[in-house]
Amino acid sequence: MKNKVAFVTGGSQGIGAAVAKSLVDKGLKVAITGRDQAKLDAIQKTLDPQLQLPILCIRADVRNYQELAAAVALVHEKFGTIDTVVANAGVGHFVAIDEMSHEQWNETIDTNLTGVFNTIKACLADLKESRGYFITMASLAGTNFFEKASAYNASKFGLVGFTQAVMLDLRKYGIKVTTIMPGSVSTHFNNNIPSDQDAWKIQPEDLGQMVVDLLSMPERTLPSKIEVRPSFPGK
């Protein structure tokens, strides 16, 4: 994996930041995108205090294809190509349908589903050239519906189906495609503040390790859909 190039959306915190760290630790060159420049600056300092590692932090909104295309152009300028893409950017609005606004619906679908479409379209030429890997970060909410999650369920059900169809489209080019579907993860998602009370949950670094493990699989083998749960439920 050393000197390969990874592109991680939503990489300024949580799962995306943990994935980026795991890849950097394995010697990959990593480009991170996010919407908040302050958070991007903070993760840059966390991952690379001496500003010596091959890490590129780019402000880009996955809902905007042109911004993603510009980010990919910066990666080309800095690193030359892209071998692995981790489409991680996501949001969640958890309210009943009678309380949900059009803005909340649109942000959820445009980020969690259309944002992944924009990501693969922006990176596809590179992945074809490198015979690379495209990984989406879905959720167990992509197969299990629950109350006050109509937009989130719709986006993740759609993402799981989208990723599996893309996998079938791209296998003939030698591109691997996997969707990871975590359950409860200890992050700031949905306004959670990680604490000792979250020790039972999947930790972000566990998913970072999973991405590394996927990249280490023999070329002949493709885990195309992975459900991930905490080993023991919270009390």
Wavefront OBJ file of the C-alpha trace (Angstrom):
o trace
v 0.000 0.000 0.000
v 2.959 2.338 0.489
v 2.841 5.414 -1.751
v -0.632 4.580 -3.050
v -3.063 7.511 -3.034
v -6.385 7.570 -1.158
v -9.209 10.105 -1.450
v -11.491 10.286 1.620
v -14.635 12.422 1.695
v -15.942 13.668 5.019
v -12.476 13.121 6.456
v -12.213 15.981 8.914
v -13.613 14.068 11.894
v -15.167 10.813 13.057
v -14.972 7.769 10.818
v -13.395 9.648 7.925
v -10.581 11.008 10.074
v -9.932 7.551 11.541
v -9.827 6.025 8.057
v -7.402 8.716 6.939
v -5.133 8.054 9.927
v -5.133 4.303 9.317
v -4.168 4.843 5.691
v -1.458 7.375 6.507
v -0.044 4.947 9.057
v 0.230 2.361 6.273
v 2.223 4.735 4.098
v -0.496 5.961 1.768
v -0.711 9.496 0.482
v -4.107 10.773 1.603
v -6.378 13.565 0.398
v -9.250 14.526 2.716
v -12.302 16.597 1.838
v -14.777 18.341 4.129
v -17.086 21.341 4.263
v -15.586 23.048 7.334
v -12.162 24.601 6.794
v -11.522 24.948 10.543
v -12.092 21.221 11.051
v -9.865 20.440 8.076
v -7.104 22.589 9.553
v -7.518 20.834 12.901
v -7.276 17.314 11.457
v -4.258 18.337 9.392
v -2.484 19.374 12.602
v -3.611 16.198 14.370
v -2.472 13.818 11.647
v 0.602 15.764 10.602
v 1.901 18.055 13.387
v 5.200 18.684 11.576
v 3.516 19.190 8.178
v 5.830 16.604 6.674
v 3.452 13.805 5.718
v 1.767 13.468 2.301
v -1.657 14.667 3.469
v -3.839 17.074 1.515
v -6.917 18.662 3.130
v -9.363 20.231 0.672
v -12.562 22.144 1.343
v -15.196 20.593 -0.911
v -18.888 19.796 -0.558
v -19.821 16.392 -2.017
v -23.192 17.829 -3.013
v -21.377 19.992 -5.554
v -19.806 18.009 -8.390
v -17.672 20.916 -9.561
v -16.094 21.259 -6.128
v -15.267 17.551 -6.104
v -13.816 17.738 -9.608
v -11.640 20.656 -8.489
v -10.518 18.629 -5.446
v -9.543 15.726 -7.695
v -7.555 18.139 -9.864
v -5.639 19.244 -6.755
v -4.896 15.607 -5.925
v -3.537 15.127 -9.442
v -1.323 18.177 -9.002
v -0.034 16.996 -5.626
v 0.030 13.180 -5.891
v -0.562 12.321 -9.554
v -3.414 9.811 -9.319
v -5.999 8.153 -7.055
v -5.914 4.457 -6.150
v -8.525 4.237 -3.395
v -11.676 6.264 -2.743
v -13.572 6.151 0.550
v -16.935 7.899 0.170
v -17.648 8.622 3.816
v -19.316 12.067 3.931
v -22.746 11.857 5.513
v -25.374 13.705 7.544
v -28.467 12.703 9.480
v -31.664 14.519 10.470
v -33.723 12.369 12.811
v -37.230 13.779 13.003
v -40.698 12.431 12.248
v -41.940 12.922 8.704
v -44.559 15.464 9.789
v -41.772 17.591 11.288
v -39.168 17.144 8.563
v -38.447 20.124 6.355
v -37.680 20.038 2.658
v -34.236 21.412 3.505
v -33.510 18.505 5.873
v -34.680 15.957 3.311
v -32.653 17.527 0.514
v -29.466 17.820 2.574
v -29.694 14.171 3.639
v -30.336 12.749 0.170
v -27.959 15.145 -1.585
v -25.106 14.361 0.822
v -25.558 10.666 1.576
v -26.619 9.485 -1.868
v -26.045 12.068 -4.599
v -22.756 12.999 -2.930
v -21.528 9.431 -3.434
v -22.610 9.533 -7.085
v -20.652 12.783 -7.496
v -17.638 11.211 -5.802
v -17.439 8.151 -8.032
v -18.009 10.239 -11.156
v -15.196 12.620 -10.200
v -12.765 9.774 -9.451
v -13.772 7.140 -11.982
v -11.143 7.861 -14.630
v -8.414 7.489 -11.991
v -9.891 4.265 -10.617
v -10.077 2.757 -14.097
v -6.446 3.628 -14.717
v -5.232 2.338 -11.355
v -7.641 -0.635 -11.170
v -8.413 0.819 -7.783
v -10.877 0.433 -4.916
v -14.111 2.324 -4.229
v -15.530 2.013 -0.703
v -18.751 3.569 0.555
v -19.612 4.056 4.204
v -23.283 3.110 4.482
v -25.034 1.973 7.674
v -27.144 -0.790 9.145
v -29.854 1.825 8.580
v -29.513 0.717 4.961
v -31.364 -2.506 5.792
v -33.139 -1.686 9.086
v -35.727 1.080 9.182
v -36.583 2.900 12.384
v -38.737 5.719 13.665
v -37.802 9.331 12.855
v -35.349 8.234 10.185
v -37.272 8.390 6.908
v -34.703 10.548 5.100
v -31.711 8.775 6.618
v -33.156 5.322 5.892
v -33.981 6.357 2.342
v -30.459 7.648 1.761
v -28.740 4.578 3.214
v -31.081 2.013 1.626
v -30.350 3.825 -1.628
v -26.618 3.911 -0.965
v -26.429 0.169 -0.336
v -28.285 -0.575 -3.576
v -26.288 2.023 -5.498
v -22.956 0.642 -4.316
v -23.846 -2.954 -5.134
v -24.968 -1.985 -8.640
v -21.787 0.056 -9.142
v -19.793 -2.989 -8.025
v -21.337 -4.988 -10.863
v -20.711 -2.162 -13.339
v -17.035 -1.749 -12.457
v -15.749 -5.286 -11.862
v -14.946 -5.642 -15.549
v -12.433 -2.799 -15.205
v -10.658 -4.503 -12.323
v -12.105 -1.985 -9.837
v -13.178 -3.360 -6.475
v -16.277 -1.870 -4.834
v -17.396 -2.463 -1.242
v -20.018 -0.940 1.016
v -19.401 -0.990 4.784
v -22.527 -0.877 6.945
v -21.689 0.021 10.564
v -24.117 -0.033 13.450
v -23.526 2.162 16.507
v -20.226 4.051 16.212
v -18.675 6.322 18.825
v -18.525 9.619 16.908
v -20.002 13.119 17.054
v -22.701 12.075 14.573
v -26.234 13.224 15.440
v -24.836 15.594 18.088
v -23.348 12.791 20.170
v -20.347 13.630 22.353
v -18.096 10.537 22.584
v -17.381 9.502 26.175
v -16.730 6.442 28.313
v -20.423 5.655 27.900
v -19.660 4.865 24.241
v -17.018 2.243 25.009
v -19.381 -0.574 23.919
v -19.781 0.938 20.459
v -17.690 0.397 17.357
v -14.777 2.825 17.512
v -13.845 4.896 14.434
v -10.377 3.339 14.350
v -12.018 -0.103 14.018
v -13.479 1.005 10.703
v -10.140 2.494 9.716
v -8.618 -0.935 10.274
v -11.401 -2.508 8.231
v -10.543 -0.299 5.247
v -6.883 -1.305 5.576
v -7.927 -4.969 5.745
v -10.000 -4.597 2.571
v -7.045 -3.085 0.726
v -4.942 -6.040 1.901
v -7.289 -8.689 0.495
v -6.040 -10.857 -2.395
v -6.960 -9.375 -5.765
v -9.178 -12.392 -6.523
v -11.413 -11.829 -3.486
v -14.030 -9.092 -2.980
v -16.090 -8.641 0.215
v -18.760 -6.553 -1.510
v -21.079 -5.788 1.456
v -20.018 -5.837 5.108
v -22.373 -5.450 8.073
v -20.573 -4.360 11.251
v -22.078 -4.410 14.741
v -20.797 -3.910 18.268
v -19.929 -7.299 19.733
v -22.020 -6.569 22.824
v -25.081 -4.270 22.940
v -25.033 -1.240 25.188
v -26.762 -1.411 28.515
l 1 2 3 4 5 6 7 8 9 10 11 12 13 14 15 16 17 18 19 20 21 22 23 24 25 26 27 28 29 30 31 32 33 34 35 36 37 38 39 40 41 42 43 44 45 46 47 48 49 50 51 52 53 54 55 56 57 58 59 60 61 62 63 64 65 66 67 68 69 70 71 72 73 74 75 76 77 78 79 80 81 82 83 84 85 86 87 88 89 90 91 92 93 94 95 96 97 98 99 100 101 102 103 104 105 106 107 108 109 110 111 112 113 114 115 116 117 118 119 120 121 122 123 124 125 126 127 128 129 130 131 132 133 134 135 136 137 138 139 140 141 142 143 144 145 146 147 148 149 150 151 152 153 154 155 156 157 158 159 160 161 162 163 164 165 166 167 168 169 170 171 172 173 174 175 176 177 178 179 180 181 182 183 184 185 186 187 188 189 190 191 192 193 194 195 196 197 198 199 200 201 202 203 204 205 206 207 208 209 210 211 212 213 214 215 216 217 218 219 220 221 222 223 224 225 226 227 228 229 230 231 232 233 234 235
